[in-house]
């Protein structure tokens, strides 16, 4: 059972207790300020609260079957209140006011984490996310590629529009297939020695003057070097 109430100017989550078998609840583009009154929806697999006015992640403890959670385009300042959601596979917190990656250690089933367009300054506290397949951190304030060693299953890493100056810290990401580093301050192509499975490398809009250190990337299909221009390494 799916319930879709997009753009209904809903100001409060209430009256859903009767939905005993609901699997998907979509409340996009409303006026919701608080996450509340969802305790009875224990069959819920997907909760979409995109584009509301929510300030805090709370009252989700009973939704233990939840696999997909989207609270993007709200006014969250902290990642919190997720400890019981151990079945969560996809978490979207795009375009909030989050300044730190934290409180994710119990989400060991997580496959996709999207934290783009926030205020994050460091990659940290993701060591337990061993099943993570895709990590999106575009449009933040990150200055260094670090603390990624535990993410050996990662295939997609996007850190576009940040403050990176060096390609580093990727040696353990042996399964990485797509790497997006455009719009940073990177000067040299380096640090990709162990990333032999890369099929997509985007380093456009950086400060790179020389194409080098990619001859070993024999599976590369797309290579973006500067805005509007790409070339094939083969």
Order of alpha helices (4+ residues) and beta strands (2+ residues): beta-beta-beta-beta-beta-beta-beta-beta-beta-beta-beta-beta
